[in-house]
Amino acid sequence: MGKILGKISQSTPPETIMKEVIILSERGWQGARNCALDLAKQGVRTSVLIKGRPDQEVREFIVKHDLIQNFFIFRRIFFVLLPFLIFYRRFLGGARTVLVDRKRAYRLCTRLPFGLQVYWIQEKVSPLHYELLSSTHESLKLSEILK
């Protein structure tokens, strides 16, 4: 499985983690990365499932934080592996919140029987590089999804 997923980063011991969030990044990575960094500042562990395998330079730049674990998944098998990875992070990591950036991923996550809270993350040209949205596309603050 190591050849399928490019797992980079070291995990933090579970006793120091209060919450975990999963971010599905299908297009762009700056918004997902900045959101993950903002979550890490609040002590929230983040698993970022990234569709595709960017160049090694980009992968090294994206990571570099103890509370962020990135999984680079080959495009062809992204949606095949997604339910299994979410199941794994949900029940072994405790993640209940998923941020998605595409309609297909949103439909998949809302149909999974794992009791997930699913929100939109939209990449933006702004200082944050992202905006969080509810299911009705109302703007949300980071603190609102962590309740």
Secondary structure, DSSP 8 states (H G I E B T S, - for coil): -TTTEEEES----GGG-SEEEEEEESS-SHHHHHHHHHHHHTTEEEEEEEES---HHHHHHH---TTEEEEEE-GGGHHHHHHHHHHHHHHHH---EEEESSHHHHHHHHHSSS--EEEEEEE-SSSSSEEEE-TT--EE-HHHHT-
